[in-house]
Amino acid sequence: LEINTAGLRRVGQFYPSSMMVKYAREQGLDMITIGSDAHRVEDLGKDIAKGLEYAKSFGFDAVYRFNKKQPIRLKI
């Protein structure tokens, strides 16, 4: 699941909605990424720290990045 910070810029909330993230977490999902969906240089990485806090609010303690399609866990 990707938590996308572009929603903050576009509609005032993260994508996906808190209801969907909560449901995914309740179903046992534990692998998430956070992205900024930047289409402009000034949006690159924007609000990632807020995205990490959003993830933590649902009980996530790590995010993942990928290297050659292999997940790498990063504790938050």
N, C-alpha and C positions, 0 to 999 in steps of 0.2 A: 504494500500500500504506500502510495506517495502522499505525504502532506505537502501541499503546494501553497506557498505564501502569496502567489499572485492574486488569490481571492481577496486578500486584505486590500490590495490596490484597486480591485475591480468592483467588489460587492461588499467590502467591509468585514469579511470573515474568511477563514481558511477554507480551502478545498481539501478533502471533502468536509461536509458539515460535521459538527460535533456529534450529531446523532449517528452518523455512519461510522465515525472513528470509534465511538463507544461500542457500537454493535460489533464491529470487527474485533475489538479487544476482548469483548465478552465471549466471542467465538474462538478465542485462543490465538488470534493473530499476534505475532510478536516481531515480525520483520517489516520495518518501515524505512522509507527514505524521506528526505526533506529536500524540496526543490523550490527555486524561485521563479521558474518559467519565464526567464528573462528574454525579452525580444529587443531590449535596448540595453546598452552597456550599463547605464545607471541603475538598472534593476537587477543586475547580476549579483546574486547572493543576498538580495534585499530581504530583511526580516527573518533570516535563518535563525537567529537567536530566539525570536518570538516563536518560531515553529518548533524549536526544541522544547521550549516551555509548554507549548500546546501539547506536544507528545507526552511530556512528563505528567501533565495533568490527567492523562488517561492511564497512567501506570507504566508507560514504556520507559525502559532504562537504557535503551541503546537504539541507534540508527545504523543503517547499513549503507556502505558504498560498494561499488563493484569494480573489480579489476579482472579483465579478461573473462567476464561472466561469472566470476567467483565472488560470493558475498564476503565482505569484511565488516565485522561487527565493531562499532565504535560506541563505547559507553558514554552516556550523557549524564 
